[in-house]
Amino acid sequence: MDAVALLKEFCGAVERRDGRAFAGLFTEDGVYHDVFYGAFEGRARIAEMIDDWFHRTARDFRWDMFRPVTDGKTLYAYYTFSYVSTLPEAQGRRVGFDGVSIMTLRDGRIAEYREVTNADLGLLDIGFAPERVAKIMAREGARIKARPEWERHRA
């Protein structure tokens, strides 16, 4: 599957709430690192993330990927992502995020998914209190800085 087709199916499966199709884009041992919910490993857990976790407090998902770049081993794409939040703070508003998806590929499937996102946009759209936004951002910052790429910067 080429990069454009992979991204189209990836986004479409989330919008359709089709966890099985979404998980099928991943290797058996694939991992999806979600900014809010953490890591989901293996196809069953990835499908559960889509069908249960994503749609637990949201509906009417929209996910678009733009300008994919790949060397066959890693795929990058800029994205916009939004949904209607059913959390009380959001009062039924559509909330949005943008960022860059980073996918490690193996045998034509996604072995690992992670992203760099402007999560603060959506958190503010939802209406979270500043203390809650700070807690979420601190957790994400710690996770990012724990990556091996940050070793030289953790003096």
Residue pairs with C-beta under 8 A, 6 or more apart in sequence:
1 9
1 108
3 68
3 70
3 75
3 77
4 68
6 25
6 75
6 110
7 65
7 68
7 75
7 77
8 65
9 21
9 25
10 22
10 25
10 63
10 65
10 110
11 63
11 64
11 65
12 18
12 21
13 19
13 21
13 22
13 25
13 50
14 22
14 50
14 54
14 61
14 63
15 61
15 62
15 63
17 50
17 51
17 54
17 55
17 61
18 50
19 46
19 47
19 48
19 49
19 50
19 51
19 52
20 47
22 46
22 47
22 50
23 30
23 43
23 44
23 46
23 47
23 50
24 43
25 109
25 110
26 32
26 43
26 46
26 109
26 110
26 111
26 113
27 106
27 107
27 109
27 110
27 111
28 42
28 43
29 41
29 42
29 111
30 41
30 42
30 43
30 46
30 109
30 110
30 111
30 112
30 113
31 39
31 40
31 41
31 111
31 112
31 113
32 39
32 40
32 46
32 49
32 113
33 39
33 112
33 113
33 114
33 115
34 40
34 49
34 53
35 115
35 117
35 119
35 140
36 119
36 136
37 49
37 53
40 46
40 48
40 49
40 53
54 61
55 61
57 85
57 86
57 87
58 83
58 84
58 85
58 86
59 83
59 84
59 86
60 83
60 84
60 94
61 81
61 82
61 83
62 80
62 81
62 82
62 83
63 79
63 80
63 81
64 79
64 80
64 81
65 77
65 78
65 79
65 101
66 77
66 78
66 79
66 80
67 77
67 78
68 75
68 76
68 77
69 75
69 76
69 77
70 76
70 105
72 105
73 104
73 105
74 102
74 103
74 104
74 105
75 101
75 102
75 103
75 105
75 110
76 100
76 101
76 102
76 103
77 100
77 101
78 98
78 99
78 100
79 98
79 99
79 100
79 101
79 115
80 96
80 97
80 98
81 96
81 97
81 98
81 99
82 94
82 95
82 96
82 97
82 122
83 94
83 95
84 90
84 92
84 93
84 94
84 95
85 92
85 93
85 94
85 95
85 125
85 126
86 92
87 126
89 126
89 127
89 128
90 125
90 126
90 127
91 127
93 125
93 126
93 127
94 125
95 121
95 122
95 125
95 126
96 121
96 122
96 125
97 117
97 118
97 119
97 121
97 122
98 117
98 118
98 121
99 115
99 116
99 117
99 118
99 119
100 115
100 116
100 117
101 113
101 114
101 115
102 113
102 114
102 115
102 116
103 110
103 112
103 113
104 110
104 111
104 112
104 113
105 111
119 136
119 137
119 140
120 133
120 137
123 132
123 133
123 136
124 133
128 136
144 150
145 153
145 154
